[in-house]
Amino acid sequence: APLPQYKVWVKPGSEQSFLYGNHVLKSGLGRITESTAQYQGVVVYSMADVPLGFGVAAKSTQECRKVDPLAIVVFHQADVGEYVRNEDTLT
């Protein structure tokens, strides 16, 4: 978690939404690493620098500044809550 080049921090109100498998919206975006390109893999952190999971940037850093608050900025791929959600189906 301390080594990724591209990081995204989500606001406390959006952490739970991300951990339930939802994408990150612009309204839930706290910070994003400068020069993040569109479709770049990113690690998603809470504002307290706790890694929550990873995803793909739906917008570049420059696009994130201009988009609508309800636009998706990070596509969800995996998170730390998946084990709890899928515990019954794991073998």
The 8 nearest C-alpha neighbors of each residue, nearest first, counted from 0:
[[1, 2, 3, 50, 42, 49, 44, 48],
 [2, 0, 3, 50, 4, 48, 42, 6],
 [1, 3, 0, 4, 5, 6, 42, 41],
 [4, 2, 5, 1, 0, 6, 42, 41],
 [3, 5, 2, 6, 41, 32, 42, 35],
 [6, 4, 41, 32, 3, 35, 42, 7],
 [5, 7, 42, 41, 32, 31, 43, 4],
 [6, 8, 31, 43, 30, 44, 42, 32],
 [7, 9, 44, 30, 29, 45, 46, 43],
 [10, 8, 29, 28, 45, 27, 46, 13],
 [9, 11, 29, 27, 13, 12, 28, 46],
 [12, 10, 14, 13, 9, 45, 46, 15],
 [13, 11, 10, 14, 15, 27, 16, 9],
 [14, 12, 16, 27, 10, 11, 15, 9],
 [13, 15, 17, 11, 16, 12, 18, 9],
 [16, 14, 18, 17, 13, 19, 12, 11],
 [15, 17, 13, 19, 18, 14, 21, 20],
 [18, 16, 21, 14, 20, 19, 15, 22],
 [17, 19, 15, 80, 20, 16, 78, 14],
 [20, 18, 16, 17, 21, 15, 80, 81],
 [19, 21, 17, 18, 75, 22, 16, 78],
 [22, 20, 17, 16, 19, 75, 23, 18],
 [21, 23, 75, 74, 73, 17, 24, 71],
 [24, 22, 73, 71, 72, 27, 17, 21],
 [25, 23, 71, 27, 26, 72, 70, 69],
 [24, 26, 68, 28, 27, 70, 72, 69],
 [25, 27, 68, 24, 28, 69, 70, 23],
 [28, 26, 13, 10, 24, 25, 9, 23],
 [29, 27, 9, 25, 26, 30, 10, 8],
 [28, 30, 9, 10, 8, 27, 46, 31],
 [31, 29, 8, 7, 28, 32, 9, 6],
 [30, 32, 7, 6, 8, 33, 60, 29],
 [31, 33, 6, 5, 35, 7, 34, 30],
 [32, 34, 35, 60, 31, 5, 61, 59],
 [35, 33, 60, 36, 32, 59, 61, 5],
 [36, 34, 60, 59, 33, 32, 5, 37],
 [37, 35, 59, 39, 34, 38, 60, 58],
 [36, 38, 59, 58, 39, 56, 57, 35],
 [39, 37, 56, 55, 57, 36, 40, 58],
 [38, 40, 56, 37, 36, 55, 41, 35],
 [39, 41, 55, 54, 56, 38, 42, 5],
 [42, 40, 5, 6, 54, 55, 53, 39],
 [41, 43, 53, 6, 52, 7, 54, 44],
 [42, 44, 7, 53, 52, 51, 8, 50],
 [45, 43, 50, 8, 51, 49, 48, 7],
 [44, 46, 47, 49, 9, 48, 8, 50],
 [45, 47, 48, 8, 9, 10, 44, 11],
 [46, 48, 45, 49, 44, 8, 50, 11],
 [49, 47, 45, 46, 44, 50, 8, 51],
 [48, 50, 45, 44, 47, 51, 46, 43],
 [51, 49, 44, 52, 43, 48, 45, 0],
 [52, 50, 44, 43, 78, 79, 49, 45],
 [53, 51, 78, 43, 77, 79, 50, 42],
 [54, 52, 42, 43, 77, 41, 76, 78],
 [53, 55, 76, 75, 74, 41, 40, 73],
 [54, 56, 40, 74, 38, 73, 39, 41],
 [55, 57, 73, 38, 39, 58, 37, 72],
 [56, 58, 72, 73, 38, 37, 74, 55],
 [59, 57, 37, 72, 56, 62, 63, 60],
 [58, 60, 37, 36, 62, 61, 35, 63],
 [59, 61, 63, 35, 62, 34, 33, 58],
 [60, 62, 59, 63, 64, 65, 34, 58],
 [61, 63, 59, 64, 65, 60, 58, 66],
 [64, 62, 60, 61, 65, 66, 58, 59],
 [63, 65, 62, 61, 66, 60, 25, 67],
 [64, 66, 62, 63, 67, 61, 68, 60],
 [67, 65, 63, 64, 62, 70, 68, 25],
 [66, 68, 70, 69, 65, 25, 26, 63],
 [69, 67, 26, 25, 70, 66, 24, 27],
 [70, 68, 67, 24, 25, 26, 71, 66],
 [71, 69, 67, 24, 68, 25, 72, 66],
 [70, 72, 24, 23, 73, 25, 22, 69],
 [71, 73, 57, 58, 24, 25, 23, 56],
 [74, 72, 56, 23, 57, 55, 22, 71],
 [73, 75, 22, 55, 54, 57, 56, 76],
 [76, 74, 54, 22, 77, 21, 73, 20],
 [77, 75, 54, 53, 74, 78, 55, 52],
 [78, 76, 52, 53, 75, 54, 81, 79],
 [77, 79, 52, 80, 51, 81, 18, 53],
 [78, 80, 81, 51, 52, 82, 18, 77],
 [81, 79, 18, 78, 83, 82, 84, 19],
 [82, 80, 84, 83, 79, 78, 85, 77],
 [81, 83, 85, 86, 80, 84, 79, 89],
 [82, 84, 86, 81, 80, 85, 79, 87],
 [83, 85, 81, 82, 86, 80, 87, 19],
 [86, 84, 82, 88, 87, 83, 81, 89],
 [85, 87, 83, 89, 82, 88, 84, 81],
 [88, 86, 85, 89, 84, 90, 83, 82],
 [87, 89, 85, 86, 90, 84, 82, 83],
 [90, 88, 86, 87, 85, 82, 83, 84],
 [89, 88, 87, 86, 85, 82, 83, 84]]
